[in-house]
Amino acid sequence: MFNQTSRITALSLQILFAFGLLARPSLCQTTAQTESRPRAREIGLAFGLYDPGPKNAITDVPGVLVGQVTLLEGENVRTGVTAIRPHPGNLFQDKVAGAVFAYNAFGKLVGSTQVNELGQIETPIVLTNTLSVFDAASAVAHWTVTEAGNENVPRSNALVGETNDGWLNDIRGFNVKSTDVSRAINEASAGAVAEGTVGAGTGTVAFGWKGGIGTSSRHLPEKEGGYTVGVLVQSNFGGRLTVAGAPVWRSLQPPQEASLRDSSPVPAFPARNPADGSCMIVVATDAPLDARQLHRLAARAILGMARVGSTGSNGSGDYAIAFSTTNRIGQTAARTTPLALLGEDALSPLFEAAIDATEEAIVNSMLKATTVRGFEGHRAEAIPIAQLRKLLPSMPVTQRAH
């Protein structure tokens, strides 16, 4: 328990945070956070026909940046922000073609209607928790209109998605602040993307196990265009976990006590439906596609969810956002430069790449996730790697799962 000095210090820090005089800590130092866990390919799994890019991440698509802020504070705050920038420039002035596919629209994807009406994305894409989505949208709008070159901009279509992390996180605390959102955007980079219990995946649960952020990419051979497809997921859904075709759910289940408060035999919170929770998928490509084609590409990503065993429950709001870094639309352009779009038959390899990368990204999100104890003592256990490996088919990394 805090002594009097500690209470005064904590209060002083809260005042400084509130007035922006001191940066909020983005990450508590915990053993769970620093635990080293493998990605799918590090345990011999590979998915599909095509090879990944150098980082096997959405940032393999040239120009794409990712930034994350993780909030692990006290006993109950387990949430965060993940930001994806389609390119490092001014997105409002130099928009990208984009589309949103809603598989099950039980969610709050702010900005999606304008994206599908105009076929354009004009802000960074931000992911967070359900009740913070509106504050995050305000923060994205503020970040956009205050960006250099946007001094006279009177509007902004912030694109912000969410999943509900209320099992592990005090979601009613509205703990994601505008400074967290702007920091995730400003610190976005083209490097390797942290996965698991980070950013918007800090408090998420997948198939009853700890979920999180995951990513993967595919590079098509030159004969099929040589394009790259990258995927990032926020996994927080469930069903019947299947990995590389193996029905893991039959033999490996999360511990029952994960659904109860550790300190009481009676749950103080309704037991969560392990199939509910939602999944956000972001698909990036450098292939020259228009909004209609990107909508088709986004729809295929949902098949990656199906491969890992999603049962498409009522409470799982599942969305895919897709954009092309090649197809740009200038804000003030009266006439755009004609773009040689791909023919429809040429889309099939991209569809396959998106499905495979989504499947692998979801598996990575779970493999990299660490056990988390959070709100009201609720726990989500990391899936045990050793037990999982015993259930998987023997498969060298050069052999594909599909």
C-alpha positions as CSV (number, residue, x, y, z in Angstrom):
1,M,0.0,0.0,0.0
2,F,1.2,3.5,-0.8
3,N,2.4,5.6,2.1
4,Q,1.5,9.3,2.4
5,T,4.5,10.5,0.4
6,S,3.7,8.1,-2.3
7,R,0.1,9.3,-2.5
8,I,1.3,12.9,-2.8
9,T,3.8,12.0,-5.5
10,A,1.2,10.0,-7.4
11,L,-1.2,12.9,-7.2
12,S,1.4,15.4,-8.4
13,L,2.2,13.2,-11.3
14,Q,-1.4,13.0,-12.3
15,I,-1.7,16.8,-12.2
16,L,1.4,17.1,-14.4
17,F,0.0,14.5,-16.9
18,A,-3.3,16.2,-17.0
19,F,-1.8,19.6,-17.9
20,G,0.6,18.0,-20.4
21,L,3.7,19.1,-18.4
22,L,5.0,15.5,-18.2
23,A,4.7,12.8,-20.7
24,R,2.7,9.7,-19.7
25,P,4.6,6.5,-19.4
26,S,3.8,4.4,-22.5
27,L,5.0,1.1,-21.0
28,C,5.4,-0.3,-17.5
29,Q,8.4,-2.4,-17.0
30,T,7.0,-5.9,-16.4
31,T,8.5,-9.3,-16.9
32,A,5.5,-10.3,-19.0
33,Q,6.3,-7.4,-21.4
34,T,9.9,-8.4,-21.9
35,E,9.3,-12.1,-22.2
36,S,10.7,-13.4,-25.5
37,R,8.2,-15.5,-27.5
38,P,8.5,-16.8,-31.1
39,R,6.7,-15.8,-34.3
40,A,5.1,-18.5,-36.4
41,R,8.1,-19.0,-38.7
42,E,10.4,-19.4,-35.7
43,I,8.5,-22.6,-34.8
44,G,8.5,-24.0,-38.3
45,L,5.2,-22.6,-39.6
46,A,4.7,-20.9,-42.9
47,F,1.4,-20.2,-44.6
48,G,0.6,-20.2,-48.3
49,L,2.5,-20.1,-51.5
50,Y,4.3,-16.8,-51.5
51,D,7.3,-15.7,-49.5
52,P,7.1,-12.8,-47.0
53,G,9.0,-9.6,-47.3
54,P,12.2,-8.9,-45.4
55,K,10.5,-7.9,-42.2
56,N,7.4,-10.1,-42.7
57,A,5.4,-7.1,-41.7
58,I,3.0,-4.5,-43.1
59,T,6.0,-2.1,-43.2
60,D,7.4,-4.2,-46.0
61,V,5.1,-2.2,-48.2
62,P,7.2,0.8,-49.2
63,G,6.3,4.0,-47.4
64,V,4.1,2.4,-44.7
65,L,4.8,3.3,-41.1
66,V,3.6,1.9,-37.8
67,G,3.7,3.5,-34.3
68,Q,2.4,2.1,-31.0
69,V,1.8,3.3,-27.5
70,T,1.2,0.7,-24.8
71,L,-0.6,1.6,-21.6
72,L,0.1,-0.8,-18.6
73,E,-0.7,1.3,-15.6
74,G,-1.5,0.0,-12.1
75,E,-3.8,-3.0,-11.6
76,N,-6.4,-2.2,-14.2
77,V,-5.2,-0.3,-17.3
78,R,-4.2,-2.6,-20.1
79,T,-4.8,-0.8,-23.4
80,G,-3.1,1.3,-26.0
81,V,-2.9,2.7,-29.5
82,T,-1.6,1.4,-32.8
83,A,-1.2,3.9,-35.7
84,I,-0.7,3.0,-39.4
85,R,0.5,5.7,-41.8
86,P,0.1,4.8,-45.5
87,H,3.0,7.1,-46.3
88,P,5.2,9.6,-44.4
89,G,3.9,12.7,-46.1
90,N,0.8,14.8,-45.6
91,L,-2.1,12.4,-46.1
92,F,-4.8,15.0,-46.2
93,Q,-3.1,16.7,-49.1
94,D,-1.9,13.5,-50.7
95,K,-4.6,10.9,-50.0
96,V,-4.4,7.2,-50.9
97,A,-7.1,5.1,-52.5
98,G,-8.8,3.0,-49.8
99,A,-11.8,0.9,-48.9
100,V,-13.5,-0.7,-45.8
101,F,-15.1,-4.1,-45.8
102,A,-17.4,-4.9,-42.9
103,Y,-17.9,-8.6,-42.4
104,N,-19.9,-8.0,-39.2
105,A,-20.6,-4.4,-38.5
106,F,-21.0,-4.8,-34.7
107,G,-18.4,-2.1,-34.1
108,K,-17.4,1.5,-34.1
109,L,-15.2,2.1,-37.1
110,V,-15.2,5.9,-37.2
111,G,-14.8,7.4,-40.7
112,S,-15.7,4.3,-42.7
113,T,-18.7,5.7,-44.5
114,Q,-16.8,8.5,-46.1
115,V,-13.9,6.2,-47.0
116,N,-16.4,3.9,-48.9
117,E,-18.2,6.9,-50.5
118,L,-15.1,8.7,-51.8
119,G,-12.7,5.8,-52.0
120,Q,-10.0,7.8,-50.2
121,I,-8.1,7.7,-46.9
122,E,-6.9,11.1,-45.7
123,T,-5.6,10.5,-42.2
124,P,-3.5,7.9,-40.4
125,I,-5.4,4.8,-39.5
126,V,-5.6,4.3,-35.7
127,L,-6.7,1.3,-33.6
128,T,-7.6,1.4,-29.9
129,N,-10.3,0.2,-27.5
130,T,-14.1,0.5,-28.0
131,L,-14.8,3.4,-25.6
132,S,-11.6,5.3,-26.5
133,V,-12.4,5.3,-30.2
134,F,-14.2,8.6,-30.2
135,D,-11.5,10.4,-28.2
136,A,-8.9,8.9,-30.5
137,A,-10.9,10.2,-33.6
138,S,-10.9,13.7,-32.1
139,A,-7.1,13.4,-31.5
140,V,-6.5,12.2,-35.1
141,A,-8.6,15.1,-36.5
142,H,-6.7,17.6,-34.3
143,W,-3.4,16.0,-35.4
144,T,-4.4,16.3,-39.1
145,V,-5.6,19.9,-39.1
146,T,-2.6,21.1,-37.2
147,E,-0.1,19.4,-39.5
148,A,2.1,21.7,-41.6
149,G,0.3,22.5,-44.8
150,N,-3.2,22.1,-43.4
151,E,-3.5,25.5,-41.8
152,N,-6.8,26.3,-43.6
153,V,-8.3,22.8,-43.5
154,P,-11.8,22.9,-42.0
155,R,-12.4,19.1,-41.7
156,S,-10.8,15.7,-41.3
157,N,-12.2,12.2,-41.8
158,A,-10.4,10.4,-39.0
159,L,-10.3,6.6,-39.6
160,V,-10.3,4.9,-36.2
161,G,-11.1,1.3,-35.4
162,E,-11.5,-0.6,-32.2
163,T,-12.0,-3.9,-30.4
164,N,-13.3,-4.3,-26.9
165,D,-10.6,-5.0,-24.3
166,G,-12.9,-4.6,-21.3
167,W,-12.1,-8.0,-19.9
168,L,-8.5,-7.0,-19.1
169,N,-8.7,-3.3,-19.2
170,D,-10.7,-0.7,-17.2
171,I,-12.4,0.4,-20.5
172,R,-14.8,2.7,-18.7
173,G,-11.8,4.7,-17.4
174,F,-11.2,6.3,-20.9
175,N,-7.5,6.0,-20.3
176,V,-6.3,6.6,-23.8
177,K,-5.5,10.3,-24.1
178,S,-4.9,12.6,-27.2
179,T,-1.2,12.7,-26.4
180,D,-1.1,8.9,-26.7
181,V,-2.7,9.0,-30.1
182,S,-0.4,11.8,-31.4
183,R,2.6,10.0,-30.0
184,A,1.8,6.8,-31.8
185,I,1.4,8.7,-35.1
186,N,4.5,10.9,-34.6
187,E,6.7,7.9,-33.6
188,A,5.6,5.7,-36.5
189,S,8.4,4.1,-38.4
190,A,9.1,1.7,-41.3
191,G,11.0,-0.7,-39.1
192,A,10.0,-4.0,-37.5
193,V,6.6,-4.0,-35.9
194,A,6.2,-5.1,-32.3
195,E,3.6,-7.8,-31.8
196,G,1.5,-9.4,-29.1
197,T,0.8,-7.4,-25.9
198,V,1.5,-4.0,-27.4
199,G,-0.4,-1.0,-28.6
200,A,-4.1,-1.6,-29.3
201,G,-3.5,-5.3,-28.6
202,T,-2.4,-4.8,-25.0
203,G,-5.7,-5.9,-23.5
204,T,-7.2,-8.1,-26.2
205,V,-8.1,-11.8,-26.0
206,A,-8.3,-14.3,-28.9
207,F,-9.9,-17.8,-28.6
208,G,-9.7,-17.4,-24.8
209,W,-5.9,-17.0,-25.0
210,K,-4.1,-13.6,-24.9
211,G,-4.4,-12.0,-28.3
212,G,-2.8,-8.8,-29.5
213,I,-1.1,-7.1,-32.5
214,G,0.2,-9.3,-35.3
215,T,1.6,-8.6,-38.7
216,S,2.8,-10.4,-41.9
217,S,3.5,-9.7,-45.5
218,R,3.8,-11.4,-48.9
219,H,5.9,-10.5,-51.9
220,L,4.6,-11.7,-55.3
221,P,7.0,-13.0,-57.9
222,E,7.8,-10.7,-60.8
223,K,5.7,-12.8,-63.2
224,E,2.7,-12.0,-61.0
225,G,3.5,-8.3,-60.7
226,G,6.2,-8.2,-58.0
227,Y,3.9,-6.4,-55.7
228,T,3.9,-6.5,-51.9
229,V,0.9,-7.1,-49.6
230,G,1.2,-6.4,-45.9
231,V,-1.3,-7.0,-43.1
232,L,-1.6,-5.9,-39.5
233,V,-4.3,-7.3,-37.2
234,Q,-5.7,-6.5,-33.7
235,S,-6.9,-9.9,-32.7
236,N,-9.8,-10.0,-30.1
237,F,-12.1,-12.7,-31.4
238,G,-12.7,-16.4,-31.0
239,G,-14.2,-19.6,-32.2
240,R,-12.4,-22.9,-32.7
241,L,-8.7,-22.3,-32.8
242,T,-7.1,-23.9,-35.9
243,V,-3.4,-23.5,-36.7
244,A,-1.9,-24.6,-40.0
245,G,-5.0,-26.8,-40.4
246,A,-4.6,-28.5,-37.1
247,P,-7.7,-28.4,-34.8
248,V,-5.9,-27.1,-31.8
249,W,-9.2,-26.4,-30.0
250,R,-9.9,-30.1,-29.6
251,S,-6.8,-30.7,-27.4
252,L,-5.7,-27.3,-26.0
253,Q,-8.1,-25.0,-24.2
254,P,-7.5,-22.0,-22.0
255,P,-7.6,-22.7,-18.3
256,Q,-11.2,-22.3,-16.9
257,E,-10.0,-20.0,-14.1
258,A,-9.1,-17.4,-16.7
259,S,-12.8,-16.6,-16.8
260,L,-13.0,-15.9,-13.1
261,R,-11.6,-13.4,-10.6
262,D,-8.5,-14.9,-9.0
263,S,-9.7,-13.9,-5.5
264,S,-13.3,-15.1,-5.6
265,P,-15.1,-18.3,-6.5
266,V,-18.0,-16.1,-7.9
267,P,-17.3,-14.0,-11.0
268,A,-17.8,-10.3,-10.3
269,F,-18.0,-9.7,-14.0
270,P,-20.1,-11.6,-16.5
271,A,-18.0,-14.4,-18.1
272,R,-17.0,-13.3,-21.6
273,N,-18.2,-15.2,-24.7
274,P,-14.9,-16.5,-26.0
275,A,-16.1,-16.0,-29.6
276,D,-17.0,-12.3,-29.1
277,G,-14.7,-9.4,-29.1
278,S,-13.9,-8.3,-32.7
279,C,-11.0,-8.2,-35.1
280,M,-9.5,-5.3,-37.0
281,I,-7.5,-6.0,-40.1
282,V,-5.4,-3.5,-42.1
283,V,-4.2,-4.5,-45.6
284,A,-1.6,-2.4,-47.4
285,T,-0.3,-2.9,-50.9
286,D,1.8,-1.1,-53.5
287,A,-0.2,-2.6,-56.3
288,P,-2.0,0.0,-58.4
289,L,-5.6,-0.6,-57.3
290,D,-8.7,1.6,-57.1
291,A,-11.2,1.7,-54.3
292,R,-13.5,-0.9,-55.8
293,Q,-10.6,-3.3,-56.2
294,L,-9.4,-2.5,-52.7
295,H,-12.8,-3.4,-51.3
296,R,-12.5,-6.8,-53.0
297,L,-9.0,-7.2,-51.5
298,A,-10.2,-6.3,-48.0
299,A,-13.0,-8.8,-48.2
300,R,-10.6,-11.6,-48.9
301,A,-8.7,-10.9,-45.6
302,I,-11.7,-12.2,-43.7
303,L,-10.9,-15.6,-45.1
304,G,-7.7,-15.5,-43.1
305,M,-9.8,-15.2,-40.0
306,A,-11.8,-18.2,-41.1
307,R,-8.7,-20.3,-41.5
308,V,-7.7,-19.8,-37.9
309,G,-11.2,-20.9,-36.7
310,S,-13.4,-17.8,-36.4
311,T,-17.0,-18.7,-35.9
312,G,-18.3,-15.2,-36.9
313,S,-20.2,-14.7,-33.7
314,N,-22.8,-12.0,-33.2
315,G,-20.6,-10.0,-30.9
316,S,-17.5,-10.0,-33.0
317,G,-17.3,-6.8,-35.0
318,D,-14.9,-7.7,-37.9
319,Y,-13.6,-5.2,-40.3
320,A,-10.8,-5.0,-42.9
321,I,-9.4,-1.7,-44.2
322,A,-7.3,-1.8,-47.4
323,F,-5.3,0.9,-49.2
324,S,-2.9,1.3,-52.1
325,T,0.2,3.4,-51.6
326,T,0.6,3.8,-55.3
327,N,-2.8,5.3,-56.1
328,R,-2.6,8.8,-54.7
329,I,-5.2,11.5,-55.0
330,G,-4.1,15.2,-54.5
331,Q,-6.5,17.3,-52.4
332,T,-6.3,20.3,-54.8
333,A,-5.8,18.4,-58.0
334,A,-8.4,19.3,-60.6
335,R,-7.3,16.4,-62.8
336,T,-5.3,13.5,-61.6
337,T,-2.5,11.7,-63.5
338,P,-4.0,8.5,-65.2
339,L,-3.0,5.4,-63.3
340,A,-2.6,2.0,-65.1
341,L,-4.8,-0.1,-62.8
342,L,-4.4,-3.9,-62.6
343,G,-6.8,-6.0,-64.6
344,E,-9.3,-8.1,-62.6
345,D,-7.6,-11.4,-63.4
346,A,-4.3,-10.0,-62.0
347,L,-6.0,-9.5,-58.6
348,S,-6.2,-13.2,-57.7
349,P,-2.5,-13.5,-56.5
350,L,-3.1,-10.4,-54.4
351,F,-6.2,-12.0,-52.9
352,E,-4.3,-15.1,-52.0
353,A,-1.5,-13.1,-50.5
354,A,-3.9,-11.1,-48.3
355,I,-5.6,-14.3,-47.0
356,D,-2.3,-16.0,-46.2
357,A,-0.8,-12.9,-44.6
358,T,-3.9,-12.3,-42.5
359,E,-3.8,-15.9,-41.2
360,E,-0.1,-15.7,-40.3
361,A,-0.6,-12.2,-38.7
362,I,-3.3,-13.6,-36.4
363,V,-1.2,-16.6,-35.4
364,N,1.8,-14.2,-34.8
365,S,-0.5,-12.0,-32.6
366,M,-1.2,-15.0,-30.3
367,L,2.3,-16.5,-30.3
368,K,4.0,-13.2,-29.4
369,A,1.4,-12.3,-26.7
370,T,2.3,-12.6,-23.1
371,T,0.1,-13.6,-20.1
372,V,-1.7,-10.5,-18.7
373,R,-3.5,-10.0,-15.5
374,G,-5.6,-6.8,-15.4
375,F,-9.0,-5.4,-14.6
376,E,-10.7,-6.9,-11.5
377,G,-8.0,-9.6,-11.4
378,H,-9.0,-11.1,-14.8
379,R,-6.3,-13.0,-16.6
380,A,-5.6,-14.1,-20.1
381,E,-2.9,-16.7,-20.5
382,A,-0.4,-16.8,-23.3
383,I,-0.9,-19.8,-25.4
384,P,1.7,-22.4,-24.3
385,I,4.2,-22.8,-27.1
386,A,5.5,-26.2,-26.2
387,Q,2.0,-27.8,-26.0
388,L,1.0,-26.1,-29.2
389,R,3.9,-27.4,-31.1
390,K,3.0,-31.0,-30.2
391,L,-0.3,-30.5,-31.9
392,L,1.0,-29.1,-35.1
393,P,1.9,-31.0,-38.2
394,S,5.6,-31.6,-38.8
395,M,6.5,-28.9,-41.3
396,P,9.8,-27.4,-42.2
397,V,9.7,-23.7,-42.9
398,T,10.2,-24.4,-46.6
399,Q,6.9,-26.3,-46.7
400,R,3.7,-24.3,-46.8
401,A,0.7,-24.8,-44.7
402,H,-1.7,-24.5,-47.6
